[in-house]
Amino acid sequence: MNDVSSASKPTVGVVGLGSMGLGIGLSLLKEGRATYGFDLDQQRTEQFQVAGGRVDTLSSVVGKLDIIVLVVVNAEQVKSILFGASGIAVDMKLGALIIACPTMDATDAEEIEARLNEIGLLYLDAPISGGSIKANEGALTVMASGADEAFAAAEPFLSACAERVFNLGNRAGPGSAMKMVNQHLAGVHIAVAAEAIVFGIAQGIPAQKALEVISSCAGTSWMFENRVPHIVAGDYSPHSAVNIFVKDLGIVTSAANALGVKTDLAQAALQRFNSAKQSGLGQEDDAAVVKTFATDAGITLPGES
Amino acid sequence: MNDVSSASKPTVGVVGLGSMGLGIGLSLLKEGRATYGFDLDQQRTEQFQVAGGRVDTLSSVVGKLDIIVLVVVNAEQVKSILFGASGIAVDMKLGALIIACPTMDATDAEEIEARLNEIGLLYLDAPISGGSIKANEGALTVMASGADEAFAAAEPFLSACAERVFNLGNRAGPGSAMKMVNQHLAGVHIAVAAEAIVFGIAQGIPAQKALEVISSCAGTSWMFENRVPHIVAGDYSPHSAVNIFVKDLGIVTSAANALGVKTDLAQAALQRFNSAKQSGLGQEDDAAVVKTFATDAGITLPGES
């Protein structure tokens, strides 16, 4: 009877209450799921608690959790939380589910799945796309792969948090692989949007005019239309930070190198994000990569005096 | 009386009946404009004549033309036709209009305008976007700039051939500058689409699956959605050829260099299109740039055995 009750009313833990993790936690609460939130940042856990979330130490409640959603930075953090010195994997209920959302190399996802399966735990390779606004709305896109049992167990998470779920296969790996392809394109599109906007300004085309014209031409991209408005407004408060693409394009180029795939364009974009980070822009919105092009060209951007 | 009649029923000449020029010529015919077509290729002029177009030698009818639309390859060809050894500019009617459609450096557009104005002719800097299908439908996007008189005189061309006209200023230059920004983005987007598709295939993601997923994610672009289907189909019959982006990214990077703007991403994309051209793919669809990435990575593309 206990099993049936826990299957129909699973208890969920969300590890990492940053802009994405908090949105995921709140979406689960909206669906009436019993949800614990964990973060080292006291302010974030309080924000989650005020919204009705449960707060405790991970080590003391881990045995009660049916699902743990890891919304942390990278594969290293996932491995450390699960298998590190005070790793929680060994303390989880048999058959419990771990869902990992960070962008990571597919080989890391495969390794994590193998280690969890070995000790009787399920794993869903579930990178997310959509940004913090979609996370708050429970409208993320999830590029998921994993065993059928993992998908079934993940239903409470997917129905609360995702607008669209791509099932990319019955093992971990393809979800992460597809997310890397997405970040590869997204990162290059942001960098070239910045490069082209500066090229336009150097020729006397205001960023606002380029945005207006290019958005209805063959040169447009999702990122061009989403990020150039930040440049036009001169507002670099972070929706997604420069540091995210330093990290994600690093994962992409490193995975591609290991596979023998040349990624000249991703490398060029990564160099720009690295250069932005080195200029102290790491915490700014990723559109701030435009400042590196503008500085090199001696161009004044909108909002600069 | 002659003037009024020629203003209300202008005679138009289209120089260059390639895939874009032929579409422009046919669109003018559909609107009932008296239109001459000129091309060195006999088959194309015959195709135009069969559709009701007038055919003659340019030198013998140039004095009758109110508008000449140049749909040739680059600024050098425009200058040669207008000002070369047998250049036509001196033989045109006073006040006649030249419309130039090729992608070119804005400084070339400025120079051509100045030389034409000097001898009493009008000039519209009018690069086009949309491809051969839109050209046939009279539904091009025109990034135009020029004197008010040039815009007014161009009305028969614009109304017959364009779905959307951006008026970018009252002198030649800004039209070409905006077109370069568009080609800058478009060329990089095609190259990175190819790079990312090969990265996906190397990880076991079929091109068709990447197309399906990425098209609804933040990594998408107009070019990704338009060109990846060619890769999925293994069909590289040219809609727009590799050679076009060798040319256009060459113009972009050279103009950017002259302005002191660094274009690492455009340079990386140009190298890929150059490499495709050197492999004998210059006349294939620009999506064939994917073959350079696939060869380097030892990957088999859809449609290859």
Interface residues (C-beta under 8 A of the other chain):
Chain A: A106 S129 G130 G131 T141 M143 R164 F166 L168 G173 P174 A177 M178 M180 V181 N182 Q183 H184 L185 A186 V188 H189 A191 V192 A193 E195 A196 I197 V198 F199 G200 A202 Q203 G204 I205 K209 A210 V213 I214 S216 C217 A218 G219 T220 S221 W222 M223 F224 N226 V252 A255 A256 L259 G260 V261 K262 T263 D264 L265 A266 Q267 A268 A269 Q271 R272 F293 D296 A297 G298 I299
Chain B: A106 S129 G130 G131 T141 M143 R164 F166 L168 G173 P174 A177 M178 M180 V181 N182 Q183 H184 L185 A186 V188 H189 A191 V192 A193 E195 A196 I197 V198 F199 G200 A202 Q203 G204 I205 K209 A210 V213 I214 S216 C217 A218 G219 T220 S221 W222 M223 F224 N226 V252 A255 A256 L259 G260 V261 K262 T263 D264 L265 A266 Q267 A268 A269 Q271 R272 F293 D296 A297 G298 I299
